């Protein structure tokens, strides 16, 4: 969509605003990224929701129930990729799957994968950083989900789930078979609903990205998040945890940071921290599991994110 960026720049110049200036450049970045992300969002949510209509919670539970061992963790992680949920909206599904008697490790593989890796992240990352970064991101995200769930399964922490969930009963709700027209209508409704929810995060994220892109000196970014700081990945992962956004709000920030000289692994570590371990989702999760299991979950995700960040730093020159 580079043509759109050029068109917006031409229109701003025609209005007497110099896009080479900080103000003009910020405005061009803001308008372009908001339009680009919302257009991509509409297309992606429509396609993803149409696919998701074939995987309601009860069907997902039945699919997961057919597998055992690490194979079940792999299937759970993969199913997480076709469920466009943020970390907070994934937790009720996690609770339902756990109440239904699915292995704890399997439900955690889903819980990690669902916000971290989805079809939307693949397409958005591909549009900004290229297909190599997008594919590797999805692969390492799935590895974290499978490894994390498998480790939790091996630790036998079922007693760390709150009793009301362990003793809960899942009721199979009959699923009415949707027609193609019903699925299309459902997909359009989800596009509208999701756009309303996500737009504020996109505006904030793009606003921050525009500020970083045009107002913060490049040498500051390079010093803190570039090659000069060996702890940049750790700092970025920790800074991302208290925030709350989805990948659509994180992408413009990541794009601006990379353009300013931040290492790719640092930026992705920040992104993964925000969308996987956000403070609101951890508060919700604390209602379902006990502190020991919550601490282990946070530790597994944090270590995985940091390792992925350093891995991307090492291979950045080969994939960008």
TORVEX-291651 format. One record per residue (C-alpha): residue number from 1; residue in three letters; x, y, z. Coordinates in nm, 3 decimals. Example, Ala and Ser with C-alpha at 12.3 -4.5 7.8 and 13.67 -1.06 7.14 Angstrom:
% TORVEX-291651
REC   nudo   bake         u         v         w
REC      1    ALA     1.230    -0.450     0.780
REC      2    SER     1.367    -0.106     0.714
//
This chain:
% TORVEX-291651
REC   nudo   bake         u         v         w
REC      1    UNK     0.000     0.000     0.000
REC      2    UNK     0.292     0.235    -0.065
REC      3    UNK     0.075     0.408    -0.326
REC      4    UNK    -0.158     0.515    -0.046
REC      5    UNK     0.131     0.665     0.152
REC      6    UNK     0.243     0.862    -0.155
REC      7    UNK    -0.116     0.979    -0.219
REC      8    UNK    -0.155     1.102     0.140
REC      9    UNK     0.181     1.279     0.117
REC     10    UNK     0.077     1.452    -0.207
REC     11    UNK    -0.255     1.562    -0.055
REC     12    UNK    -0.083     1.704     0.252
REC     13    UNK     0.169     1.888     0.036
REC     14    UNK    -0.118     2.026    -0.173
REC     15    UNK    -0.271     2.157     0.149
REC     16    UNK     0.050     2.347     0.221
REC     17    UNK     0.190     2.106     0.481
REC     18    UNK     0.552     1.999     0.436
REC     19    UNK     0.570     1.621     0.490
REC     20    UNK     0.945     1.652     0.542
REC     21    UNK     0.882     1.847     0.862
REC     22    UNK     0.823     1.676     1.195
REC     23    UNK     0.458     1.781     1.209
REC     24    UNK     0.384     1.694     0.847
REC     25    UNK     0.571     1.365     0.868
REC     26    UNK     0.385     1.269     1.186
REC     27    UNK     0.050     1.349     1.028
REC     28    UNK     0.133     1.148     0.715
REC     29    UNK     0.248     0.850     0.925
REC     30    UNK    -0.067     0.872     1.140
REC     31    UNK    -0.321     0.894     0.856
REC     32    UNK    -0.150     0.627     0.646
REC     33    UNK    -0.108     0.374     0.927
REC     34    UNK    -0.461     0.415     1.063
REC     35    UNK    -0.613     0.359     0.717
REC     36    UNK    -0.376     0.073     0.634
REC     37    UNK    -0.429    -0.112     0.962
REC     38    UNK    -0.808    -0.069     0.960
REC     39    UNK    -0.835    -0.191     0.599
REC     40    UNK    -0.616    -0.492     0.676
REC     41    UNK    -0.809    -0.545     0.997
REC     42    UNK    -1.142    -0.555     0.815
REC     43    UNK    -1.022    -0.807     0.558
REC     44    UNK    -0.843    -1.024     0.813
REC     45    UNK    -1.123    -1.032     1.070
REC     46    UNK    -1.375    -1.120     0.798
REC     47    UNK    -1.164    -1.413     0.674
REC     48    UNK    -1.059    -1.530     1.020
REC     49    UNK    -1.411    -1.509     1.163
REC     50    UNK    -1.551    -1.702     0.867
REC     51    UNK    -1.295    -1.976     0.938
REC     52    UNK    -1.363    -1.954     1.312
REC     53    UNK    -1.736    -2.014     1.252
REC     54    UNK    -1.640    -2.377     1.182
REC     55    UNK    -1.465    -2.401     1.523
REC     56    UNK    -1.708    -2.301     1.801
REC     57    UNK    -1.588    -2.376     2.157
REC     58    UNK    -1.769    -2.710     2.180
REC     59    UNK    -1.624    -2.833     1.851
REC     60    UNK    -1.278    -2.710     1.953
REC     61    UNK    -1.311    -2.900     2.281
REC     62    UNK    -1.407    -3.218     2.098
REC     63    UNK    -1.114    -3.184     1.858
REC     64    UNK    -0.869    -3.136     2.143
REC     65    UNK    -1.017    -3.430     2.332
REC     66    UNK    -0.917    -3.670     2.054
REC     67    UNK    -0.544    -3.613     2.099
REC     68    UNK    -0.302    -3.697     2.377
REC     69    UNK     0.052    -3.608     2.481
REC     70    UNK     0.257    -3.352     2.291
REC     71    UNK     0.033    -3.406     1.987
REC     72    UNK    -0.255    -3.254     2.184
REC     73    UNK    -0.037    -2.953     2.274
REC     74    UNK     0.049    -2.905     1.907
REC     75    UNK    -0.318    -2.919     1.801
REC     76    UNK    -0.416    -2.678     2.081
REC     77    UNK    -0.147    -2.431     1.972
REC     78    UNK    -0.256    -2.457     1.609
REC     79    UNK    -0.623    -2.407     1.700
REC     80    UNK    -0.517    -2.094     1.885
REC     81    UNK    -0.401    -1.949     1.554
REC     82    UNK    -0.754    -1.958     1.407
REC     83    UNK    -0.916    -1.797     1.710
REC     84    UNK    -0.865    -1.419     1.691
REC     85    UNK    -0.882    -1.354     2.064
REC     86    UNK    -0.675    -1.116     2.274
REC     87    UNK    -0.522    -1.246     2.598
REC     88    UNK    -0.825    -1.141     2.807
REC     89    UNK    -1.089    -1.300     2.585
REC     90    UNK    -0.887    -1.625     2.566
REC     91    UNK    -0.912    -1.680     2.940
REC     92    UNK    -1.286    -1.771     2.953
REC     93    UNK    -1.221    -2.034     2.685
REC     94    UNK    -0.925    -2.162     2.887
REC     95    UNK    -1.150    -2.193     3.192
REC     96    UNK    -1.418    -2.374     2.990
REC     97    UNK    -1.168    -2.620     2.841
REC     98    UNK    -1.020    -2.689     3.184
REC     99    UNK    -1.365    -2.744     3.338
REC    100    UNK    -1.440    -2.985     3.055
REC    101    UNK    -1.156    -3.206     3.173
REC    102    UNK    -0.897    -3.134     2.904
REC    103    UNK    -0.535    -3.177     3.024
REC    104    UNK    -0.398    -2.865     3.189
REC    105    UNK    -0.095    -2.848     2.962
REC    106    UNK    -0.314    -2.861     2.652
REC    107    UNK    -0.531    -2.573     2.771
REC    108    UNK    -0.220    -2.367     2.848
REC    109    UNK    -0.082    -2.430     2.498
REC    110    UNK    -0.407    -2.281     2.367
REC    111    UNK    -0.393    -1.994     2.617
REC    112    UNK    -0.041    -1.897     2.505
REC    113    UNK    -0.099    -1.942     2.133
REC    114    UNK    -0.437    -1.769     2.100
REC    115    UNK    -0.327    -1.407     2.163
REC    116    UNK     0.035    -1.455     2.056
REC    117    UNK    -0.001    -1.620     1.716
REC    118    UNK    -0.295    -1.581     1.480
REC    119    UNK    -0.356    -1.538     1.110
REC    120    UNK    -0.385    -1.163     1.162
REC    121    UNK    -0.036    -1.138     1.308
REC    122    UNK     0.102    -1.339     1.016
REC    123    UNK    -0.048    -1.107     0.752
REC    124    UNK     0.028    -0.782     0.937
REC    125    UNK     0.387    -0.875     1.012
REC    126    UNK     0.430    -0.988     0.653
REC    127    UNK     0.302    -0.653     0.522
REC    128    UNK     0.552    -0.456     0.731
REC    129    UNK     0.858    -0.672     0.796
REC    130    UNK     0.837    -0.924     0.512
REC    131    UNK     0.734    -1.288     0.489
REC    132    UNK     1.053    -1.427     0.650
REC    133    UNK     0.998    -1.236     0.975
REC    134    UNK     0.626    -1.322     0.978
REC    135    UNK     0.675    -1.695     0.923
REC    136    UNK     0.958    -1.725     1.176
REC    137    UNK     0.754    -1.527     1.432
REC    138    UNK     0.460    -1.766     1.394
REC    139    UNK     0.685    -2.073     1.419
REC    140    UNK     0.864    -1.957     1.734
REC    141    UNK     0.531    -1.849     1.883
REC    142    UNK     0.393    -2.199     1.832
REC    143    UNK     0.711    -2.347     1.981
REC    144    UNK     0.665    -2.134     2.295
REC    145    UNK     0.301    -2.244     2.322
REC    146    UNK     0.378    -2.615     2.278
REC    147    UNK     0.687    -2.611     2.503
REC    148    UNK     0.512    -2.406     2.773
REC    149    UNK     0.205    -2.629     2.778
REC    150    UNK     0.416    -2.946     2.777
REC    151    UNK     0.628    -2.823     3.068
REC    152    UNK     0.320    -2.732     3.273
REC    153    UNK     0.175    -3.077     3.198
REC    154    UNK     0.495    -3.247     3.321
REC    155    UNK     0.490    -3.049     3.647
REC    156    UNK     0.146    -3.194     3.741
REC    157    UNK     0.001    -2.867     3.866
REC    158    UNK    -0.368    -2.959     3.844
REC    159    UNK    -0.411    -2.877     4.213
REC    160    UNK    -0.308    -2.518     4.134
REC    161    UNK    -0.632    -2.461     3.942
REC    162    UNK    -0.906    -2.305     4.153
REC    163    UNK    -1.154    -2.560     4.285
REC    164    UNK    -1.462    -2.405     4.123
REC    165    UNK    -1.305    -2.469     3.782
REC    166    UNK    -1.173    -2.819     3.860
REC    167    UNK    -1.515    -2.922     3.989
REC    168    UNK    -1.706    -2.739     3.717
REC    169    UNK    -1.911    -2.926     3.465
REC    170    UNK    -1.912    -2.848     3.098
REC    171    UNK    -2.246    -2.878     2.926
REC    172    UNK    -2.243    -2.967     2.559
REC    173    UNK    -2.455    -2.709     2.386
REC    174    UNK    -2.600    -2.825     2.054
REC    175    UNK    -2.445    -2.627     1.771
REC    176    UNK    -2.684    -2.528     1.496
REC    177    UNK    -2.527    -2.582     1.156
REC    178    UNK    -2.479    -2.243     0.996
REC    179    UNK    -2.550    -2.182     0.632
REC    180    UNK    -2.298    -2.003     0.413
REC    181    UNK    -2.514    -1.691     0.429
REC    182    UNK    -2.523    -1.711     0.810
REC    183    UNK    -2.143    -1.740     0.822
REC    184    UNK    -2.098    -1.438     0.593
REC    185    UNK    -2.341    -1.233     0.803
REC    186    UNK    -2.163    -1.340     1.122
REC    187    UNK    -1.826    -1.245     0.971
REC    188    UNK    -1.949    -0.896     0.872
REC    189    UNK    -2.096    -0.844     1.220
REC    190    UNK    -1.765    -0.941     1.378
REC    191    UNK    -1.577    -0.700     1.150
REC    192    UNK    -1.796    -0.412     1.269
REC    193    UNK    -1.780    -0.514     1.634
REC    194    UNK    -1.405    -0.574     1.632
REC    195    UNK    -1.335    -0.248     1.449
REC    196    UNK    -1.521    -0.055     1.721
REC    197    UNK    -1.321    -0.227     1.995
REC    198    UNK    -0.984    -0.208     1.825
REC    199    UNK    -0.999     0.143     1.675
REC    200    UNK    -0.906     0.323     2.002
REC    201    UNK    -0.600     0.097     2.043
REC    202    UNK    -0.502     0.152     1.679
REC    203    UNK    -0.529     0.530     1.716
REC    204    UNK    -0.322     0.527     2.036
REC    205    UNK    -0.068     0.285     1.890
REC    206    UNK    -0.033     0.481     1.565
REC    207    UNK    -0.011     0.806     1.761
REC    208    UNK     0.276     0.667     1.968
REC    209    UNK     0.437     0.530     1.653
REC    210    UNK     0.409     0.868     1.477
REC    211    UNK     0.567     1.040     1.778
REC    212    UNK     0.853     0.791     1.789
REC    213    UNK     0.900     0.807     1.411
REC    214    UNK     0.930     1.183     1.383
REC    215    UNK     1.007     1.335     1.722
REC    216    UNK     1.237     1.103     1.919
REC    217    UNK     1.602     1.131     1.806
REC    218    UNK     1.731     0.818     1.639
REC    219    UNK     2.041     0.804     1.859
REC    220    UNK     1.820     0.769     2.170
REC    221    UNK     1.643     0.466     2.027
REC    222    UNK     1.968     0.307     1.913
REC    223    UNK     2.129     0.367     2.252
REC    224    UNK     1.844     0.213     2.454
REC    225    UNK     1.705    -0.051     2.217
REC    226    UNK     1.978    -0.094     1.957
REC    227    UNK     2.298    -0.294     1.946
REC    228    UNK     2.457    -0.082     2.217
REC    229    UNK     2.240    -0.226     2.494
REC    230    UNK     2.279    -0.602     2.549
REC    231    UNK     1.984    -0.594     2.792
REC    232    UNK     1.747    -0.430     2.543
REC    233    UNK     1.544    -0.747     2.489
REC    234    UNK     1.493    -0.802     2.861
REC    235    UNK     1.403    -0.436     2.915
REC    236    UNK     1.154    -0.441     2.626
REC    237    UNK     0.985    -0.763     2.742
REC    238    UNK     0.943    -0.631     3.099
REC    239    UNK     0.818    -0.290     2.980
REC    240    UNK     0.555    -0.456     2.763
REC    241    UNK     0.396    -0.659     3.044
REC    242    UNK     0.207    -0.376     3.227
REC    243    UNK     0.051    -0.256     2.901
REC    244    UNK    -0.262    -0.384     2.731
REC    245    UNK    -0.317    -0.390     2.357
REC    246    UNK    -0.356    -0.638     2.077
REC    247    UNK    -0.123    -0.687     1.784
REC    248    UNK    -0.306    -0.422     1.580
REC    249    UNK    -0.209    -0.156     1.834
REC    250    UNK     0.148    -0.285     1.871
REC    251    UNK     0.238    -0.306     1.501
REC    252    UNK     0.270     0.072     1.434
REC    253    UNK     0.486     0.114     1.745
REC    254    UNK     0.706    -0.174     1.633
REC    255    UNK     0.729    -0.032     1.281
REC    256    UNK     0.841     0.307     1.410
REC    257    UNK     1.096     0.160     1.652
REC    258    UNK     1.258    -0.056     1.383
REC    259    UNK     1.270     0.242     1.145
REC    260    UNK     1.453     0.439     1.415
REC    261    UNK     1.720     0.172     1.459
REC    262    UNK     1.583    -0.055     1.733
REC    263    UNK     1.682    -0.419     1.697
REC    264    UNK     1.408    -0.643     1.558
REC    265    UNK     1.432    -0.888     1.848
REC    266    UNK     1.389    -0.606     2.099
REC    267    UNK     1.078    -0.480     1.923
REC    268    UNK     0.922    -0.826     1.891
REC    269    UNK     0.998    -0.897     2.259
REC    270    UNK     0.809    -0.580     2.352
REC    271    UNK     0.518    -0.680     2.126
REC    272    UNK     0.499    -1.034     2.265
REC    273    UNK     0.512    -0.905     2.623
REC    274    UNK     0.220    -0.671     2.560
REC    275    UNK    -0.010    -0.920     2.388
REC    276    UNK     0.075    -1.229     2.596
REC    277    UNK     0.134    -1.107     2.951
REC    278    UNK    -0.070    -0.790     2.979
REC    279    UNK    -0.154    -0.686     3.335
REC    280    UNK    -0.536    -0.700     3.287
REC    281    UNK    -0.520    -1.056     3.154
REC    282    UNK    -0.295    -1.166     3.442
REC    283    UNK    -0.545    -1.021     3.690
REC    284    UNK    -0.823    -1.220     3.522
REC    285    UNK    -0.613    -1.536     3.513
REC    286    UNK    -0.537    -1.502     3.884
REC    287    UNK    -0.907    -1.566     3.951
REC    288    UNK    -0.878    -1.905     3.782
REC    289    UNK    -0.539    -2.037     3.897
REC    290    UNK    -0.334    -2.014     4.215
REC    291    UNK    -0.023    -1.794     4.254
REC    292    UNK     0.226    -2.080     4.205
REC    293    UNK     0.086    -2.178     3.865
REC    294    UNK     0.043    -1.815     3.764
REC    295    UNK     0.408    -1.747     3.850
REC    296    UNK     0.524    -2.051     3.651
REC    297    UNK     0.311    -1.944     3.352
REC    298    UNK     0.454    -1.590     3.359
REC    299    UNK     0.809    -1.723     3.399
REC    300    UNK     0.774    -1.965     3.106
REC    301    UNK     0.633    -1.697     2.877
REC    302    UNK     0.887    -1.436     2.985
REC    303    UNK     1.186    -1.667     2.934
REC    304    UNK     1.045    -1.778     2.598
REC    305    UNK     0.990    -1.419     2.483
REC    306    UNK     1.341    -1.314     2.587
REC    307    UNK     1.499    -1.612     2.408
REC    308    UNK     1.297    -1.535     2.095
REC    309    UNK     1.405    -1.171     2.113
REC    310    UNK     1.775    -1.258     2.124
REC    311    UNK     1.722    -1.514     1.848
REC    312    UNK     1.573    -1.250     1.618
REC    313    UNK     1.858    -1.012     1.703
REC    314    UNK     2.105    -1.275     1.586
REC    315    UNK     1.931    -1.347     1.256
REC    316    UNK     1.806    -0.995     1.178
REC    317    UNK     2.071    -0.929     0.911
REC    318    UNK     1.972    -1.247     0.728
REC    319    UNK     1.596    -1.199     0.717
REC    320    UNK     1.554    -0.823     0.659
//
